[in-house]
């Protein structure tokens, strides 16, 4: 495997690593996975800019897809990939990488190269080393089989009577008026009595509330 001139790791015969797997008869272990790599990257992008893979999205992908599977002594993977991989893949003078097949493959290849160097402890490891190709297959596999960004859930505390404190049906006084029968807050309506603010003179704002004197 030789370098292709733009620091992109390539296979021993000058092929892109994404298509190399001599041991399996020329078929990569990822070729039979009907998953779009770019789609996986897009899942980590901001919902309004699904084709802009930012540093934040990069860190999230590394944490959720790779951290549990690749451990290296005293190495913060997000920092390593952000500085050594993302910086090479993003658009020039832009804070993001455009999500497409070519850029995503490039990102995986650079990541595999960095991981291979960390695993072997050899920062001068050649890009055509078989360990790089092996690592590429593993990294890509983890991303392709990921379920997207992990969403943290907050469990309700079992101490301190949290359930009682959050049960609006047990509220009394003015607090009771702030929620409807479903427990949804009434907003301003539940905090103040505005009245109708109408009447037969400008300064009178309580139409229909003036008590009659009993005379017909």
C-alpha positions as CSV (number, residue, x, y, z in Angstrom):
1,X,0.0,0.0,0.0
2,X,1.4,3.4,-0.9
3,X,0.4,6.9,-0.1
4,X,-1.8,8.5,-2.8
5,X,-0.4,12.0,-2.4
6,X,-3.0,13.6,-0.2
7,X,-2.2,11.7,3.0
8,X,-5.0,9.3,2.3
9,X,-4.2,5.8,3.5
10,X,-4.3,3.3,0.6
11,X,-3.9,-0.4,0.1
12,X,-0.8,-2.3,-0.9
13,X,-1.7,-2.3,-4.5
14,X,-2.7,1.4,-4.6
15,X,-6.4,0.6,-3.9
16,X,-8.6,2.6,-1.6
17,X,-8.8,0.7,1.7
18,X,-12.6,0.7,1.5
19,X,-12.4,-1.9,-1.3
20,X,-9.6,-4.1,0.0
21,X,-9.9,-7.5,1.5
22,X,-7.6,-10.0,-0.1
23,X,-8.2,-12.5,2.6
24,X,-11.9,-12.7,1.8
25,X,-11.5,-13.0,-2.0
26,X,-11.8,-9.3,-2.7
27,X,-15.0,-8.6,-0.7
28,X,-14.8,-6.3,2.3
29,X,-16.6,-7.4,5.4
30,X,-18.6,-4.2,5.1
31,X,-19.7,-4.7,1.5
32,X,-22.6,-6.9,2.4
33,X,-24.0,-4.3,4.8
34,X,-26.7,-2.3,3.1
35,X,-26.0,0.9,5.0
36,X,-25.0,4.3,3.7
37,X,-21.9,5.5,5.6
38,X,-22.8,9.1,4.9
39,X,-26.2,8.5,6.4
40,X,-24.6,7.4,9.6
41,X,-22.4,10.6,9.8
42,X,-25.5,12.7,9.0
43,X,-27.3,11.3,12.0
44,X,-24.8,13.1,14.2
45,X,-25.1,16.5,12.5
46,X,-27.4,19.3,13.6
47,X,-31.0,18.7,12.5
48,X,-31.0,21.9,10.5
49,X,-27.7,21.2,8.7
50,X,-27.6,17.4,8.1
51,X,-24.8,17.7,5.6
52,X,-22.5,19.7,7.9
53,X,-20.4,17.5,10.1
54,X,-18.9,19.8,12.7
55,X,-16.3,19.4,15.4
56,X,-19.2,18.8,17.9
57,X,-20.7,16.1,15.7
58,X,-17.2,14.6,15.3
59,X,-16.7,14.3,19.1
60,X,-20.2,12.8,19.5
61,X,-19.6,10.2,16.9
62,X,-16.2,9.2,18.4
63,X,-17.8,9.0,21.9
64,X,-20.9,7.0,20.9
65,X,-19.4,4.7,18.2
66,X,-15.8,4.2,19.0
67,X,-14.8,5.0,22.6
68,X,-16.3,1.8,24.1
69,X,-14.5,-0.4,21.5
70,X,-11.0,1.2,21.3
71,X,-9.0,2.0,24.4
72,X,-5.5,3.5,24.4
73,X,-3.5,4.5,27.5
74,X,-4.1,8.1,28.6
75,X,-5.4,9.1,25.2
76,X,-8.5,11.3,24.9
77,X,-9.9,10.0,21.6
78,X,-12.1,13.0,20.9
79,X,-9.1,15.3,21.1
80,X,-6.9,13.1,18.9
81,X,-9.5,12.7,16.2
82,X,-10.6,16.3,16.3
83,X,-7.0,17.6,15.8
84,X,-5.5,14.9,13.6
85,X,-8.5,13.8,11.5
86,X,-11.3,16.3,11.5
87,X,-9.0,19.2,10.8
88,X,-7.8,17.4,7.6
89,X,-11.3,16.4,6.4
90,X,-13.3,19.7,7.0
91,X,-13.8,22.3,4.3
92,X,-11.0,24.8,3.9
93,X,-11.6,27.9,6.1
94,X,-14.9,26.3,7.2
95,X,-15.9,24.8,10.6
96,X,-17.5,21.7,9.0
97,X,-16.9,18.7,6.8
98,X,-19.5,18.2,4.0
99,X,-21.2,14.9,4.5
100,X,-20.7,12.7,1.4
101,X,-19.4,9.2,0.6
102,X,-15.9,10.4,-0.3
103,X,-15.4,12.6,2.8
104,X,-16.8,10.0,5.2
105,X,-14.5,7.3,3.8
106,X,-11.6,9.7,4.1
107,X,-12.5,10.4,7.7
108,X,-12.7,6.6,8.5
109,X,-9.3,6.0,6.8
110,X,-7.6,8.8,8.7
111,X,-9.2,7.6,12.0
112,X,-8.0,4.1,11.4
113,X,-4.5,5.3,10.8
114,X,-4.4,7.3,14.0
115,X,-5.9,4.3,16.0
116,X,-3.3,1.9,14.4
117,X,-0.5,4.2,15.5
118,X,-1.9,4.3,19.0
119,X,-2.4,0.5,19.2
120,X,1.2,-0.2,18.0
121,X,2.7,2.7,19.9
122,X,4.5,3.6,16.7
123,X,3.8,7.2,15.6
124,X,5.9,6.6,12.5
125,X,3.8,3.7,11.3
126,X,3.5,3.5,7.6
127,X,0.1,4.1,6.0
128,X,0.5,0.9,4.0
129,X,1.0,-1.2,7.1
130,X,-1.5,-4.2,7.3
131,X,-2.4,-3.1,10.8
132,X,-3.9,0.1,9.3
133,X,-6.0,-1.8,6.9
134,X,-7.2,-4.1,9.7
135,X,-8.1,-1.2,11.9
136,X,-9.9,0.5,9.0
137,X,-12.3,-2.5,8.7
138,X,-13.0,-2.4,12.5
139,X,-13.6,1.3,12.7
140,X,-15.9,1.4,9.7
141,X,-17.8,-1.6,11.0
142,X,-18.5,0.1,14.4
143,X,-19.8,3.2,12.6
144,X,-21.9,1.3,10.2
145,X,-23.5,-0.8,12.9
146,X,-24.1,2.2,15.3
147,X,-27.7,3.2,16.1
148,X,-26.9,6.8,15.9
149,X,-26.3,9.4,18.7
150,X,-26.9,8.1,22.2
151,X,-29.6,10.1,24.1
152,X,-29.1,10.4,27.8
153,X,-32.3,9.8,29.9
154,X,-32.8,11.1,33.4
155,X,-34.4,8.6,35.8
156,X,-36.7,9.8,38.5
157,X,-35.2,9.8,42.0
158,X,-36.5,7.2,44.3
159,X,-35.6,9.2,47.4
160,X,-36.9,12.5,48.8
161,X,-40.6,11.9,47.9
162,X,-39.9,13.2,44.4
163,X,-43.0,11.4,43.0
164,X,-45.2,13.2,45.6
165,X,-43.6,16.5,44.9
166,X,-44.3,16.2,41.2
167,X,-47.9,14.8,41.5
168,X,-49.9,18.0,40.7
169,X,-53.2,16.3,41.7
170,X,-52.1,16.6,45.4
171,X,-51.3,20.3,45.2
172,X,-53.5,22.7,47.3
173,X,-54.2,26.4,47.4
174,X,-52.9,28.6,44.6
175,X,-50.5,25.9,43.5
176,X,-53.5,23.7,42.6
177,X,-54.8,26.4,40.2
178,X,-51.6,26.5,38.2
179,X,-52.2,23.1,36.5
180,X,-55.0,21.5,34.6
181,X,-56.5,18.1,35.2
182,X,-53.8,16.4,33.1
183,X,-50.9,18.1,35.1
184,X,-50.1,20.6,32.3
185,X,-49.2,24.1,33.5
186,X,-51.7,26.8,32.8
187,X,-49.0,29.4,32.4
188,X,-50.0,33.0,33.1
189,X,-53.7,32.0,33.3
190,X,-52.9,29.9,36.4
191,X,-50.9,32.6,38.1
192,X,-53.2,35.7,37.9
193,X,-56.8,36.7,37.6
194,X,-56.9,39.2,34.8
195,X,-60.7,39.8,34.7
196,X,-62.5,40.9,31.5
197,X,-61.0,44.4,31.5
198,X,-64.1,45.9,30.0
199,X,-66.9,48.1,31.2
200,X,-69.2,51.0,30.4
201,X,-66.5,53.6,31.4
202,X,-62.8,53.7,30.6
203,X,-61.6,53.2,34.2
204,X,-64.1,50.4,35.0
205,X,-62.6,47.0,34.1
206,X,-65.0,44.6,35.8
207,X,-68.1,44.4,33.7
208,X,-70.9,42.5,35.3
209,X,-69.2,42.3,38.7
210,X,-70.7,45.4,40.3
211,X,-73.2,44.3,43.0
212,X,-76.8,45.4,42.6
213,X,-78.3,47.4,45.5
214,X,-81.4,45.2,45.6
215,X,-83.7,47.7,44.0
216,X,-85.7,46.7,41.0
